[in-house]
Amino acid sequence: DIIPQPLLDQYLSMTDPARAQTVDTEIAKHCAYSLPGVALTLGRQNWHCLKDTYETLASDVQWKVRRTLAFSIHELAVILGDQLTAADLVPIFNGFLKDLDEVRIGVLKHLYDFLKLLHADKRREYLYQLQEFVVTDNSRNWRFRYELAEQLILILELYNPNDVYDYLRHIALTLCSDKVSEVRWISFKLVVAILQKFYANSANALGLNFINELVVRFRHCSKWVGRQAFAFICQVGT
């Protein structure tokens, strides 16, 4: 009653490899780009009509198709709701996390938007995987690490102070020593946001421990760039 069946069948057939050879080599990419809109039109009650097509696109050999889905998976999660997201999108999301950088960046750019839709226990599982975003296929891809720092500033609100201290603190310190100045600058803001998180939640002991670590690591660093980093952190925090 929502979409004429022949039209829906025509859309679903866009993943047929034969169509790519005879109609358009990028037809699967067009299908992936349109999928959130089709899902919104059909509604979550009719997700079963699209599920197989989505899984087929998520495993497409063309990274551009997977990249398109990675950039929109957070939007699809809003449409489907938490139960369908946990059952059908989280496994695909996990696959994208291990994909090429060109695909992973799509997940990374909207990491906060996706994680905030998950239940707390499921969300906590990703604390172990956030560290993996520091490593890229190409170390010169500094914008990837910049994006990670930006997302972590938002993600701080999703976790308690102890989790931030145990997991996110290490990532922030690593990024503060990055070779690229733009990455270091955004990381200084991340460090200050972490300190604000501690003190806003009355986790004063964690805040003091982190400050002492910053003093040892940067204030007393033998290299001038480390001491400069400490001065910049103080500047951002004032």
WODAWO-V297555 format. One record per helix or strand of 3 or more residues. SS is the DSSP state (~ for helix, > for strand). FROM is the first residue (numbers start at 1). LEN is the number of residues. If there is no record, write none. Layout:
BEGIN
ss = (SS;SS)
from = (FROM;FROM)
len = (LEN;LEN)
END
This chain:
BEGIN
ss = (~;~;~;~;~;~;~;~;~;~;~;~;~;~;~)
from = (5;17;27;44;51;63;101;111;120;130;142;161;181;204;224)
len = (11;6;16;6;8;35;9;5;9;5;17;16;20;16;14)
END
